[in-house]
Amino acid sequence: MVLRVGVVCSVAAVNVDDYLTTTQLLDCQGRATHTLTLLLDGRVRVRTGAREVVIDPRDRSLQPPSVTLAVGEYGHDQVVQLACDMAGGGDR
């Protein structure tokens, strides 16, 4: 690539989230209660409404650690297990 003085180069912004594996958990009314996204580093991001948590399936830890993921029909441990299964580390 050759850059000339006075020429502005632009790169289109790419939203990586558009290319990551994502799944939604639905309640009995068909509404999404949780959105799970497998991140590039193997962790899973879980969004519930305005909250966002990242689960590390290697040790089942959450960041931030004090958040409870129970919403609707899904209990906290069930969501953690589903995130670990999604990442391929749900053998526990």
KEKE-3310 file (N, C-alpha, C; in steps of 0.2 Angstrom, whole numbers, plus 5000, padded with zeros to 4 digits):
npx = (5004:5003:5005:5000:5005:4993:4982:4968:4966:4953:4945:4933:4922:4920:4909:4912:4904:4894:4898:4900:4896:4880:4866:4849:4840:4823:4808:4792:4783:4789:4798:4815:4825:4838:4854:4866:4883:4897:4913:4928:4939:4935:4927:4910:4898:4885:4869:4857:4843:4848:4859:4876:4886:4901:4906:4918:4921:4931:4933:4921:4918:4912:4911:4905:4907:4897:4884:4868:4861:4848:4833:4816:4811:4823:4836:4850:4861:4858:4859:4873:4878:4873:4880:4893:4892:4890:4902:4909:4914:4907:4908:4907)
npy = (4994:5011:5026:5043:5059:5070:5062:5054:5040:5028:5016:5004:5002:4987:4976:4965:4957:4953:4942:4932:4917:4916:4914:4913:4913:4908:4914:4907:4914:4917:4927:4934:4930:4929:4932:4924:4924:4917:4921:4927:4923:4911:4913:4916:4928:4934:4942:4950:4959:4974:4970:4963:4949:4940:4924:4912:4897:4888:4888:4891:4904:4921:4937:4953:4945:4945:4945:4938:4926:4922:4922:4923:4907:4902:4896:4902:4893:4885:4893:4896:4883:4881:4891:4886:4874:4879:4884:4872:4867:4860:4849:4847)
npz = (5000:4996:5002:5000:5002:5010:5007:5013:5021:5024:5034:5034:5048:5057:5064:5075:5083:5074:5068:5077:5086:5092:5103:5109:5124:5126:5134:5140:5132:5121:5121:5122:5135:5138:5130:5123:5119:5110:5113:5105:5113:5119:5130:5136:5133:5142:5140:5149:5148:5154:5159:5159:5158:5159:5156:5161:5154:5158:5172:5177:5181:5184:5177:5180:5197:5206:5200:5197:5187:5185:5177:5172:5166:5168:5178:5188:5189:5178:5167:5167:5165:5152:5145:5147:5140:5127:5124:5124:5135:5145:5153:5166)
capx = (5000:5007:5001:5002:5004:4987:4977:4966:4963:4948:4944:4926:4921:4917:4906:4914:4898:4890:4901:4901:4890:4875:4860:4845:4835:4816:4803:4786:4779:4793:4803:4822:4827:4846:4857:4873:4888:4903:4918:4934:4944:4932:4922:4904:4895:4877:4866:4850:4841:4853:4865:4880:4891:4906:4907:4924:4919:4936:4932:4914:4918:4908:4913:4907:4906:4891:4878:4864:4858:4841:4827:4811:4811:4830:4840:4857:4866:4856:4862:4880:4879:4872:4886:4899:4890:4891:4909:4913:4917:4902:4909:4907)
capy = (5000:5017:5032:5049:5065:5073:5058:5052:5033:5026:5009:5003:4999:4980:4974:4958:4953:4951:4936:4927:4912:4919:4910:4917:4909:4911:4912:4903:4919:4918:4933:4932:4932:4929:4932:4921:4925:4914:4926:4924:4920:4905:4914:4917:4934:4933:4948:4949:4966:4979:4967:4959:4945:4936:4917:4908:4890:4884:4888:4893:4910:4926:4944:4953:4939:4945:4945:4932:4926:4919:4927:4919:4900:4899:4897:4904:4887:4882:4898:4895:4877:4882:4894:4881:4869:4882:4885:4866:4865:4859:4842:4846)
capz = (5000:4995:5005:4997:5007:5009:5005:5019:5020:5029:5035:5036:5054:5057:5071:5076:5086:5069:5066:5083:5087:5097:5104:5113:5128:5126:5139:5137:5128:5115:5122:5123:5142:5139:5124:5124:5113:5111:5112:5102:5118:5122:5135:5134:5136:5143:5142:5152:5149:5154:5163:5154:5162:5155:5159:5159:5155:5161:5179:5178:5185:5181:5178:5188:5200:5210:5196:5197:5180:5185:5174:5169:5168:5168:5184:5187:5187:5171:5162:5167:5162:5145:5142:5146:5134:5121:5123:5123:5141:5149:5155:5174)
cpx = (5004:5002:5004:5001:4997:4981:4975:4963:4958:4947:4937:4926:4918:4915:4908:4908:4894:4892:4902:4895:4886:4869:4856:4841:4828:4812:4797:4782:4783:4798:4810:4823:4835:4848:4864:4877:4894:4909:4924:4939:4941:4927:4915:4901:4888:4874:4859:4847:4847:4860:4869:4886:4895:4907:4913:4922:4925:4935:4925:4913:4914:4911:4908:4904:4899:4884:4874:4860:4851:4836:4822:4811:4818:4833:4847:4862:4864:4859:4870:4882:4878:4877:4892:4898:4892:4898:4913:4916:4912:4902:4908:4900)
cpy = (5006:5023:5039:5055:5069:5069:5054:5045:5031:5019:5008:5000:4992:4979:4967:4954:4950:4944:4931:4923:4915:4915:4914:4911:4912:4909:4908:4907:4920:4924:4931:4935:4933:4929:4929:4921:4922:4919:4923:4921:4913:4907:4916:4923:4933:4940:4947:4956:4970:4976:4963:4956:4941:4930:4914:4901:4886:4883:4890:4900:4916:4933:4949:4947:4939:4945:4938:4932:4923:4924:4922:4912:4898:4901:4899:4898:4884:4886:4897:4888:4877:4886:4890:4876:4872:4883:4878:4864:4863:4852:4841:4844)
cpz = (5000:4998:5002:5002:5005:5007:5012:5017:5026:5028:5037:5043:5054:5064:5071:5079:5080:5066:5071:5084:5093:5097:5109:5117:5128:5132:5136:5132:5122:5115:5124:5131:5142:5132:5126:5118:5115:5109:5109:5107:5121:5128:5132:5137:5136:5144:5144:5153:5149:5157:5157:5159:5157:5159:5156:5160:5158:5169:5182:5182:5181:5182:5176:5191:5204:5207:5196:5190:5179:5182:5171:5171:5169:5175:5183:5185:5180:5166:5162:5164:5154:5141:5142:5141:5128:5119:5123:5130:5147:5152:5163:5176)
residu = (MET:VAL:LEU:ARG:VAL:GLY:VAL:VAL:CYS:SER:VAL:ALA:ALA:VAL:ASN:VAL:ASP:ASP:TYR:LEU:THR:THR:THR:GLN:LEU:LEU:ASP:CYS:GLN:GLY:ARG:ALA:THR:HIS:THR:LEU:THR:LEU:LEU:LEU:ASP:GLY:ARG:VAL:ARG:VAL:ARG:THR:GLY:ALA:ARG:GLU:VAL:VAL:ILE:ASP:PRO:ARG:ASP:ARG:SER:LEU:GLN:PRO:PRO:SER:VAL:THR:LEU:ALA:VAL:GLY:GLU:TYR:GLY:HIS:ASP:GLN:VAL:VAL:GLN:LEU:ALA:CYS:ASP:MET:ALA:GLY:GLY:GLY:ASP:ARG)
# end
